[in-house]
């Protein structure tokens, strides 16, 4: 492309050179003529300038085209690289699946070799392609030396041997899975007994907690019964202080209630996020299932392509042997129909791949939004902590202000006292000295107040609090935006789920159509066998090949019977799995009951801890302000410390039990995952899909007009299949139209087909 683009300006350059040559000639002739016309020269110069501009524009356009072509080439190269990477990944995944199924490395190598050989076309004549494919040879010269019949027998023996090895491997894997399931059941029974032991231990700990709570109630009642405490002055002061503290406690309770309300909303949001994450996981599973179906369809497409090539080869052989025009037309009709259906299947596969890429991008966006939400919540918590610290500083500053105000009042009282003493019979000098002292004290107090600068600090704290509140509001707004984005992404995920379901339905319909096509191929093979039987008089070699094909069919029927036996064994395994699932469900119910009881015990422990903390604070305050009661309360404090130690020991034991319970939960999760993997490996879903596909294929084989008789006739114009009586009725009418699409047809457009 670049050479062609460079050649185009070169083609245009001779024109410019010719013009310049004309100009030179004109200039050379001009000395002969003494008078030169200036207007003619200007006109020629303008023409030259215009031509130069045109050439520049063309050069610029050519450069733009070259850049576009280079960009396209780069994009095509990138696409080729991506396709190669995906192909390599697909091959690696197939090898890993083969190794996980328990196959040997030799089997994997043979599969790889077969894939390479199927993709290659042998370099021989069209008549010998079938033999080359069957013998896996590029040319048939080597086969002619040793004898084709021996080679064919050897290849059939090797294939039968490989199928027998695969059957043995499948039996071994089924036995291994049954042993694994039995081990899992035994471990589950052991876990249930251990859980019963843990329940008994929890009940014992509950009884111990009740005993300790009763022991705590006894000293509290003794403290309440003592009358001399109630009549004391310090008790009255303590009562007043307690009232003050109660008001503060109520105020703090209000703040705690608001925080708990926020906490409940946050927990709800966390639950919503968890639900959304679960929905994302389900969407991922659906996407993975869609990918597996896409891979299966690709494999079926490859098989269809291989069968199509074989049919084309057989068709060419049949055309060479028999010159009947009707058979040729039928083959061409079937080949064109198959090519159209192959194109439709490839387009559908491309659409599914695009939907899978879109789902992956949406998953990444949801993860990024989750990360941002976690960052915003951490920032909000940090701001709340900072606000609490600043409120504590404000309270301390207010306390300092109250102290300073008290000192100021005391100084004012002193000044008043000094003013009253002026009226006493004292000397003027003493009065002046007292006044100077009072003034110095007031100035000293004023300087102290100025040094503190409490008001400035309070203002700064208020401003910091306002800034923190602004940050909090901004963070909440950003969190709301992120949640809205998360909701939108979840909606997109739901839409993608619906699209995946719709695509799964379309895939099932396409699979049913592929099966009908395969049946049509089988019918064509039967017709080819009839043709081969007609040609038996001409060629004995072809008769031998037909006998060999009959033997292969017998082997195929034998393999089908073995497959049915394997299906029965799979059903038995599925029954055992269902029984194990029921046992696991019972164990899970028991675990839920245990967890609920453990939660109740933890709540009771929390209430006890709150009561312990309340009594601890009361005792600490009583120790500070009621020193004369230490002798009376020392015995109770010792008992309280012993109870506290016991409570700490109980809490430690509860923590150990919680850790053990978490370990048990993790083990249960692992067992559930193993059971889920086993259920996936057994292939219940695959058997159900096959049964549904068989039902759909049976429904498709029936006529779409009467839904009773099988399809026997094809309309060549639209390639729709119907039964013979329905088409015969339509032929008796003047306006003959297809019941499916409405296209007009004639008697010659109707052909019989065996399905």
PyMOL commands that set and color helices and strands:
alter all, ss='L'
color gray80, all
select helices_A, chain A and resi 2-30+38-100+105-119+126-135+141-146+148-225+227-230+233-321+325-421+428-452+454-537+540-625+627-682+684-701+724-732+747-749
alter helices_A, ss='H'
color red, helices_A
select strands_A, chain A and resi 713-715+720-722+750-752
alter strands_A, ss='S'
color yellow, strands_A
deselect
rebuild
show_as cartoon
